[in-house]
Amino acid sequence: MTDTINAILDSAERRIRGAGYSGFSFRDVAADVGVKSSSVHYHFPAKEKLAAAVARRYTDRFIQAVDAEVGGGAEVVQAWRDVFKTALLRDGRMCLCGALAATSHELADKVRAEVKRFFELGIEKLQDGGLDRASAIRVLSALEGAMLTANILDDQSVFESSTAVFV
């Protein structure tokens, strides 16, 4: 990917994580990147294509981080918790796919499919680590919920205390 494409994706991700799918425009992204809106449209002809690309990249990066934790010897649930915690502490924002899932009924099909992919891969990876499907769903739901609650309360320690059961 080119530097411009990465800058566009980075800007769109920040804006989606901060204001959701409806909270960003090509004009906003172009201003962030320092290019014309037509340049954003050149690389991503429609908003849903941009948002879908952002969600795909986010999912791939997140799964890669979890796999690295597990590869380093972490138990799978701990690995998921650690990656969520790192994202919260580093970015101080909601999980991108969690933020998008909250408004899934408003999403274009391509975006919804990428968000669904995040959750399906999460459940699959947790199952690969030894959890049954119901437990995997509970863990993923608890982590997303803890992140959401920590964000709205502006208190990152809420994530820590509410997910301590996984330590």
C-alpha positions as protocol buffer text, in pm:
chain_id: "A"
residue {
  index: 1
  type: MET
  ca { x: 0 y: 0 z: 0 }
}
residue {
  index: 2
  type: THR
  ca { x: 112 y: 353 z: -66 }
}
residue {
  index: 3
  type: ASP
  ca { x: 172 y: 610 z: 206 }
}
residue {
  index: 4
  type: THR
  ca { x: -137 y: 800 z: 88 }
}
residue {
  index: 5
  type: ILE
  ca { x: -360 y: 494 z: 114 }
}
residue {
  index: 6
  type: ASN
  ca { x: -228 y: 416 z: 462 }
}
residue {
  index: 7
  type: ALA
  ca { x: -282 y: 777 z: 569 }
}
residue {
  index: 8
  type: ILE
  ca { x: -640 y: 764 z: 437 }
}
residue {
  index: 9
  type: LEU
  ca { x: -706 y: 437 z: 620 }
}
residue {
  index: 10
  type: ASP
  ca { x: -548 y: 573 z: 941 }
}
residue {
  index: 11
  type: SER
  ca { x: -761 y: 887 z: 930 }
}
residue {
  index: 12
  type: ALA
  ca { x: -1081 y: 697 z: 855 }
}
residue {
  index: 13
  type: GLU
  ca { x: -1008 y: 454 z: 1139 }
}
residue {
  index: 14
  type: ARG
  ca { x: -953 y: 736 z: 1390 }
}
residue {
  index: 15
  type: ARG
  ca { x: -1273 y: 905 z: 1279 }
}
residue {
  index: 16
  type: ILE
  ca { x: -1483 y: 586 z: 1286 }
}
residue {
  index: 17
  type: ARG
  ca { x: -1350 y: 492 z: 1630 }
}
residue {
  index: 18
  type: GLY
  ca { x: -1432 y: 841 z: 1752 }
}
residue {
  index: 19
  type: ALA
  ca { x: -1768 y: 908 z: 1588 }
}
residue {
  index: 20
  type: GLY
  ca { x: -1886 y: 589 z: 1416 }
}
residue {
  index: 21
  type: TYR
  ca { x: -1965 y: 517 z: 1054 }
}
residue {
  index: 22
  type: SER
  ca { x: -2190 y: 819 z: 1014 }
}
residue {
  index: 23
  type: GLY
  ca { x: -1938 y: 1044 z: 1183 }
}
residue {
  index: 24
  type: PHE
  ca { x: -1688 y: 1084 z: 902 }
}
residue {
  index: 25
  type: SER
  ca { x: -1680 y: 1206 z: 547 }
}
residue {
  index: 26
  type: PHE
  ca { x: -1435 y: 1195 z: 259 }
}
residue {
  index: 27
  type: ARG
  ca { x: -1388 y: 1569 z: 308 }
}
residue {
  index: 28
  type: ASP
  ca { x: -1282 y: 1510 z: 672 }
}
residue {
  index: 29
  type: VAL
  ca { x: -1040 y: 1237 z: 573 }
}
residue {
  index: 30
  type: ALA
  ca { x: -895 y: 1445 z: 291 }
}
residue {
  index: 31
  type: ALA
  ca { x: -836 y: 1735 z: 528 }
}
residue {
  index: 32
  type: ASP
  ca { x: -663 y: 1505 z: 777 }
}
residue {
  index: 33
  type: VAL
  ca { x: -435 y: 1363 z: 511 }
}
residue {
  index: 34
  type: GLY
  ca { x: -372 y: 1692 z: 330 }
}
residue {
  index: 35
  type: VAL
  ca { x: -511 y: 1581 z: -6 }
}
residue {
  index: 36
  type: LYS
  ca { x: -814 y: 1671 z: -211 }
}
residue {
  index: 37
  type: SER
  ca { x: -1137 y: 1482 z: -155 }
}
residue {
  index: 38
  type: SER
  ca { x: -1107 y: 1352 z: -510 }
}
residue {
  index: 39
  type: SER
  ca { x: -786 y: 1172 z: -409 }
}
residue {
  index: 40
  type: VAL
  ca { x: -973 y: 983 z: -140 }
}
residue {
  index: 41
  type: HIS
  ca { x: -1243 y: 895 z: -395 }
}
residue {
  index: 42
  type: TYR
  ca { x: -976 y: 781 z: -640 }
}
residue {
  index: 43
  type: HIS
  ca { x: -851 y: 516 z: -395 }
}
residue {
  index: 44
  type: PHE
  ca { x: -1190 y: 438 z: -240 }
}
residue {
  index: 45
  type: PRO
  ca { x: -1477 y: 522 z: -478 }
}
residue {
  index: 46
  type: ALA
  ca { x: -1744 y: 490 z: -208 }
}
residue {
  index: 47
  type: LYS
  ca { x: -1763 y: 538 z: 168 }
}
residue {
  index: 48
  type: GLU
  ca { x: -1854 y: 174 z: 222 }
}
residue {
  index: 49
  type: LYS
  ca { x: -1543 y: 60 z: 35 }
}
residue {
  index: 50
  type: LEU
  ca { x: -1327 y: 280 z: 257 }
}
residue {
  index: 51
  type: ALA
  ca { x: -1497 y: 167 z: 578 }
}
residue {
  index: 52
  type: ALA
  ca { x: -1479 y: -199 z: 472 }
}
residue {
  index: 53
  type: ALA
  ca { x: -1106 y: -164 z: 399 }
}
residue {
  index: 54
  type: VAL
  ca { x: -1054 y: -1 z: 739 }
}
residue {
  index: 55
  type: ALA
  ca { x: -1243 y: -282 z: 916 }
}
residue {
  index: 56
  type: ARG
  ca { x: -1052 y: -551 z: 724 }
}
residue {
  index: 57
  type: ARG
  ca { x: -716 y: -396 z: 806 }
}
residue {
  index: 58
  type: TYR
  ca { x: -815 y: -351 z: 1171 }
}
residue {
  index: 59
  type: THR
  ca { x: -930 y: -714 z: 1200 }
}
residue {
  index: 60
  type: ASP
  ca { x: -612 y: -845 z: 1038 }
}
residue {
  index: 61
  type: ARG
  ca { x: -395 y: -632 z: 1266 }
}
residue {
  index: 62
  type: PHE
  ca { x: -592 y: -732 z: 1578 }
}
residue {
  index: 63
  type: ILE
  ca { x: -582 y: -1103 z: 1498 }
}
residue {
  index: 64
  type: GLN
  ca { x: -211 y: -1080 z: 1421 }
}
residue {
  index: 65
  type: ALA
  ca { x: -152 y: -920 z: 1764 }
}
residue {
  index: 66
  type: VAL
  ca { x: -353 y: -1195 z: 1938 }
}
residue {
  index: 67
  type: ASP
  ca { x: -165 y: -1464 z: 1746 }
}
residue {
  index: 68
  type: ALA
  ca { x: 166 y: -1305 z: 1850 }
}
residue {
  index: 69
  type: GLU
  ca { x: 58 y: -1312 z: 2216 }
}
residue {
  index: 70
  type: VAL
  ca { x: -47 y: -1676 z: 2191 }
}
residue {
  index: 71
  type: GLY
  ca { x: 274 y: -1758 z: 2003 }
}
residue {
  index: 72
  type: GLY
  ca { x: 466 y: -1599 z: 2289 }
}
residue {
  index: 73
  type: GLY
  ca { x: 305 y: -1839 z: 2535 }
}
residue {
  index: 74
  type: ALA
  ca { x: -3 y: -1650 z: 2653 }
}
residue {
  index: 75
  type: GLU
  ca { x: -322 y: -1845 z: 2713 }
}
residue {
  index: 76
  type: VAL
  ca { x: -580 y: -1754 z: 2447 }
}
residue {
  index: 77
  type: VAL
  ca { x: -824 y: -1563 z: 2670 }
}
residue {
  index: 78
  type: GLN
  ca { x: -537 y: -1373 z: 2830 }
}
residue {
  index: 79
  type: ALA
  ca { x: -405 y: -1291 z: 2483 }
}
residue {
  index: 80
  type: TRP
  ca { x: -741 y: -1146 z: 2377 }
}
residue {
  index: 81
  type: ARG
  ca { x: -768 y: -947 z: 2700 }
}
residue {
  index: 82
  type: ASP
  ca { x: -414 y: -813 z: 2660 }
}
residue {
  index: 83
  type: VAL
  ca { x: -473 y: -699 z: 2302 }
}
residue {
  index: 84
  type: PHE
  ca { x: -800 y: -528 z: 2395 }
}
residue {
  index: 85
  type: LYS
  ca { x: -628 y: -363 z: 2692 }
}
residue {
  index: 86
  type: THR
  ca { x: -338 y: -244 z: 2479 }
}
residue {
  index: 87
  type: ALA
  ca { x: -580 y: -92 z: 2227 }
}
residue {
  index: 88
  type: LEU
  ca { x: -770 y: 84 z: 2504 }
}
residue {
  index: 89
  type: LEU
  ca { x: -459 y: 219 z: 2677 }
}
residue {
  index: 90
  type: ARG
  ca { x: -280 y: 316 z: 2356 }
}
residue {
  index: 91
  type: ASP
  ca { x: -574 y: 465 z: 2171 }
}
residue {
  index: 92
  type: GLY
  ca { x: -820 y: 545 z: 2448 }
}
residue {
  index: 93
  type: ARG
  ca { x: -1097 y: 447 z: 2211 }
}
residue {
  index: 94
  type: MET
  ca { x: -1348 y: 177 z: 2141 }
}
residue {
  index: 95
  type: CYS
  ca { x: -1261 y: -130 z: 1937 }
}
residue {
  index: 96
  type: LEU
  ca { x: -1326 y: -28 z: 1576 }
}
residue {
  index: 97
  type: CYS
  ca { x: -1542 y: -332 z: 1503 }
}
residue {
  index: 98
  type: GLY
  ca { x: -1723 y: -295 z: 1835 }
}
residue {
  index: 99
  type: ALA
  ca { x: -1804 y: 66 z: 1749 }
}
residue {
  index: 100
  type: LEU
  ca { x: -1929 y: -35 z: 1405 }
}
residue {
  index: 101
  type: ALA
  ca { x: -2124 y: -332 z: 1541 }
}
residue {
  index: 102
  type: ALA
  ca { x: -2320 y: -98 z: 1767 }
}
residue {
  index: 103
  type: THR
  ca { x: -2478 y: 49 z: 1455 }
}
residue {
  index: 104
  type: SER
  ca { x: -2472 y: -261 z: 1237 }
}
residue {
  index: 105
  type: HIS
  ca { x: -2826 y: -198 z: 1113 }
}
residue {
  index: 106
  type: GLU
  ca { x: -2701 y: 124 z: 948 }
}
residue {
  index: 107
  type: LEU
  ca { x: -2397 y: -28 z: 778 }
}
residue {
  index: 108
  type: ALA
  ca { x: -2358 y: -102 z: 412 }
}
residue {
  index: 109
  type: ASP
  ca { x: -2343 y: -476 z: 343 }
}
residue {
  index: 110
  type: LYS
  ca { x: -1968 y: -472 z: 267 }
}
residue {
  index: 111
  type: VAL
  ca { x: -1889 y: -297 z: 594 }
}
residue {
  index: 112
  type: ARG
  ca { x: -2123 y: -520 z: 793 }
}
residue {
  index: 113
  type: ALA
  ca { x: -1956 y: -828 z: 643 }
}
residue {
  index: 114
  type: GLU
  ca { x: -1611 y: -708 z: 754 }
}
residue {
  index: 115
  type: VAL
  ca { x: -1734 y: -630 z: 1105 }
}
residue {
  index: 116
  type: LYS
  ca { x: -1899 y: -971 z: 1124 }
}
residue {
  index: 117
  type: ARG
  ca { x: -1568 y: -1124 z: 1011 }
}
residue {
  index: 118
  type: PHE
  ca { x: -1395 y: -971 z: 1316 }
}
residue {
  index: 119
  type: PHE
  ca { x: -1641 y: -1134 z: 1555 }
}
residue {
  index: 120
  type: GLU
  ca { x: -1646 y: -1466 z: 1370 }
}
residue {
  index: 121
  type: LEU
  ca { x: -1266 y: -1485 z: 1365 }
}
residue {
  index: 122
  type: GLY
  ca { x: -1257 y: -1393 z: 1733 }
}
residue {
  index: 123
  type: ILE
  ca { x: -1496 y: -1671 z: 1823 }
}
residue {
  index: 124
  type: GLU
  ca { x: -1306 y: -1914 z: 1602 }
}
residue {
  index: 125
  type: LYS
  ca { x: -968 y: -1821 z: 1753 }
}
residue {
  index: 126
  type: LEU
  ca { x: -1103 y: -1855 z: 2106 }
}
residue {
  index: 127
  type: GLN
  ca { x: -1247 y: -2195 z: 2014 }
}
residue {
  index: 128
  type: ASP
  ca { x: -913 y: -2297 z: 1864 }
}
residue {
  index: 129
  type: GLY
  ca { x: -766 y: -2209 z: 2204 }
}
residue {
  index: 130
  type: GLY
  ca { x: -992 y: -2460 z: 2377 }
}
residue {
  index: 131
  type: LEU
  ca { x: -1315 y: -2275 z: 2456 }
}
residue {
  index: 132
  type: ASP
  ca { x: -1653 y: -2401 z: 2348 }
}
residue {
  index: 133
  type: ARG
  ca { x: -1856 y: -2167 z: 2125 }
}
residue {
  index: 134
  type: ALA
  ca { x: -2076 y: -2030 z: 2406 }
}
residue {
  index: 135
  type: SER
  ca { x: -1772 y: -1951 z: 2623 }
}
residue {
  index: 136
  type: ALA
  ca { x: -1593 y: -1787 z: 2331 }
}
residue {
  index: 137
  type: ILE
  ca { x: -1893 y: -1563 z: 2268 }
}
residue {
  index: 138
  type: ARG
  ca { x: -1912 y: -1473 z: 2638 }
}
residue {
  index: 139
  type: VAL
  ca { x: -1542 y: -1378 z: 2650 }
}
residue {
  index: 140
  type: LEU
  ca { x: -1557 y: -1166 z: 2336 }
}
residue {
  index: 141
  type: SER
  ca { x: -1879 y: -998 z: 2454 }
}
residue {
  index: 142
  type: ALA
  ca { x: -1731 y: -927 z: 2797 }
}
residue {
  index: 143
  type: LEU
  ca { x: -1417 y: -772 z: 2649 }
}
residue {
  index: 144
  type: GLU
  ca { x: -1614 y: -552 z: 2409 }
}
residue {
  index: 145
  type: GLY
  ca { x: -1852 y: -452 z: 2687 }
}
residue {
  index: 146
  type: ALA
  ca { x: -1569 y: -374 z: 2929 }
}
residue {
  index: 147
  type: MET
  ca { x: -1404 y: -153 z: 2668 }
}
residue {
  index: 148
  type: LEU
  ca { x: -1733 y: 24 z: 2596 }
}
residue {
  index: 149
  type: THR
  ca { x: -1799 y: 85 z: 2966 }
}
residue {
  index: 150
  type: ALA
  ca { x: -1444 y: 208 z: 3030 }
}
residue {
  index: 151
  type: ASN
  ca { x: -1480 y: 451 z: 2740 }
}
residue {
  index: 152
  type: ILE
  ca { x: -1812 y: 599 z: 2844 }
}
residue {
  index: 153
  type: LEU
  ca { x: -1702 y: 634 z: 3206 }
}
residue {
  index: 154
  type: ASP
  ca { x: -1366 y: 783 z: 3099 }
}
residue {
  index: 155
  type: ASP
  ca { x: -1200 y: 537 z: 3334 }
}
residue {
  index: 156
  type: GLN
  ca { x: -964 y: 280 z: 3187 }
}
residue {
  index: 157
  type: SER
  ca { x: -941 y: 101 z: 3522 }
}
residue {
  index: 158
  type: VAL
  ca { x: -1299 y: -18 z: 3461 }
}
residue {
  index: 159
  type: PHE
  ca { x: -1165 y: -244 z: 3186 }
}
residue {
  index: 160
  type: GLU
  ca { x: -902 y: -380 z: 3421 }
}
residue {
  index: 161
  type: SER
  ca { x: -1142 y: -455 z: 3706 }
}
residue {
  index: 162
  type: SER
  ca { x: -1424 y: -592 z: 3492 }
}
residue {
  index: 163
  type: THR
  ca { x: -1197 y: -832 z: 3304 }
}
residue {
  index: 164
  type: ALA
  ca { x: -987 y: -939 z: 3605 }
}
residue {
  index: 165
  type: VAL
  ca { x: -1177 y: -1268 z: 3601 }
}
residue {
  index: 166
  type: PHE
  ca { x: -976 y: -1357 z: 3287 }
}
residue {
  index: 167
  type: VAL
  ca { x: -637 y: -1313 z: 3456 }
}
